[in-house]
Amino acid sequence: LQSSRAVGDRSATLYNLHRQEAQRVAFTIGVSEAITARRTEALETILVSLARTNRMSGVIVTDADGVEVLGIQRVEADRRSDFALSTQTNLSQEPLVRAVLDDGQAGATGVMRAPGGMMLFTAMPVSQGDQTVGVALVGQRLSEALQDLKGSALADLVLYGADGSLLQTTFPPTDSRQPLALDSALFRQALAAERGLPVRTFQIEGLDYQGAYQPFHFGPTTLGVVGTLMPDNIPYMTETGRQLT
């Protein structure tokens, strides 16, 4: 439960970082002009320069219709970092893009699938005067975001989407994912939890674990549920106490 509270604190810290980086992209001189004129070369120079100095995995800039003007994503090859470019992807139906374009929401968040996998995005409006001309999104790979939420804690984390599906975990890829799945009743209970977090005991690879589950609040949006899992040492401690007695 202490680790769960720490995850909530780190989530707020990580969101503030994402929001600052999204603002930096949206407010950089030349971005709005490049969007309206669709000057992708100029936008590429600006975005790559910004991406090299932050921890984000990708940056996307759309026009006022939600269509990608330019997107860049960090890729790793031979221990070197480079950027892959994309353009013309239609993001107009993504909830976080609509939240910015329709409601003027600054700092909207969401999870989207990118070429490199699932990413956690934060979006800000790009304006010229009083007019919104586009949306700036900064994203971090979900695997990296979950490691940031875990920090140095001994607990492992599991992230579930808004529909209850398992999105990402800090467990090694070799471990079975089946024991991590949540039934719909527990998922709904965790999604509505405020103080009293639901807890369950189960086994992974033959080892006993306990998990506490809470809503995954990221900025203004609840994106799903995050589970904090640790080995259940109660049977071991009970047997050790019995032997000592």
C-alpha positions, 0 to 999 in steps of 0.5 A, spaced: 500 500 500 505 504 501 508 503 494 501 504 491 501 511 494 508 512 491 506 510 484 500 516 485 506 521 487 510 519 481 504 519 476 503 527 478 511 528 477 511 525 471 505 528 468 508 535 470 514 533 466 510 531 460 506 537 460 512 542 461 515 538 454 508 539 451 508 546 452 515 547 450 513 544 443 507 548 443 510 555 445 516 554 441 517 560 436 516 558 428 511 552 430 505 555 429 507 558 422 510 551 420 503 548 421 499 553 417 504 553 412 505 546 412 513 547 412 515 540 414 522 541 413 522 547 418 518 543 423 523 537 423 528 542 424 525 545 430 522 538 433 528 534 432 532 539 436 527 539 442 526 532 442 534 531 443 534 535 449 528 531 453 526 524 455 520 524 451 520 518 446 516 522 440 513 528 438 507 529 434 504 536 431 497 536 428 493 541 424 487 544 426 483 538 423 487 533 427 491 530 421 499 529 423 503 535 419 509 531 422 511 526 427 518 524 430 519 518 434 526 516 437 529 509 435 535 505 438 540 502 433 547 499 435 546 503 441 545 510 438 539 514 438 536 517 431 529 519 429 524 516 425 519 521 421 512 520 419 506 525 416 499 525 414 496 520 420 489 522 421 489 523 429 482 526 429 478 521 432 483 520 438 480 522 444 486 527 447 486 530 440 479 531 440 479 534 447 484 539 445 480 541 439 473 541 441 474 543 448 480 547 448 483 542 454 490 544 455 494 538 458 489 532 455 492 525 456 491 518 453 494 512 450 495 511 443 499 506 439 505 508 435 510 504 430 514 503 436 509 500 440 504 503 446 505 510 448 503 515 453 501 522 450 500 529 453 497 534 448 497 542 448 493 546 443 498 550 438 495 557 437 496 563 433 493 569 436 486 567 439 485 561 434 487 554 435 491 552 429 494 545 431 495 540 437 502 538 440 503 532 443 509 529 446 509 521 448 513 516 452 513 509 451 509 506 456 514 501 458 519 507 460 513 511 463 512 505 467 519 504 469 519 511 471 512 510 476 516 504 479 522 508 481 527 504 485 521 500 489 521 493 490 514 492 487 512 491 480 507 494 476 501 492 471 498 497 467 491 496 465 487 500 459 480 503 460 477 497 458 481 492 463 486 490 458 493 489 460 497 494 456 504 494 460 508 491 466 515 491 469 515 484 469 520 480 465 517 478 458 519 471 460 513 471 465 506 469 464 501 474 463 495 470 464 495 471 472 496 478 471 489 479 468 483 482 472 476 480 472 471 485 470 468 486 477 475 487 481 477 492 475 471 496 476 472 496 484 479 498 482 477 504 477 472 507 483 477 506 488 479 512 492 482 510 499 481 503 500 484 499 495 482 492 493 487 487 494 488 480 491 493 474 492 495 470 487 501 466 484 506 467 478 510 462 476 509 458 482 510 464 487 505 467 491 504 475 490 499 480 493 497 486 488 493 492 490 490 496 485 488 503 484 485 508 478 491 510 474 490 518 474 494 522 469 493 529 469 486 530 468 484 523 465 483 517 468 486 512 463 485 505 467 488 502 473 495 500 475 496 494 480 502 494 485 505 487 486 509 484 491 511 477 493 507 475 498 512 473 504 506 472 509 507 464 508 514 464 509 514 469 515 509 464 518 513 458 517 519 462 520 516 464 526 513 457 527 520 454 527 523 460 531 517 459 537 
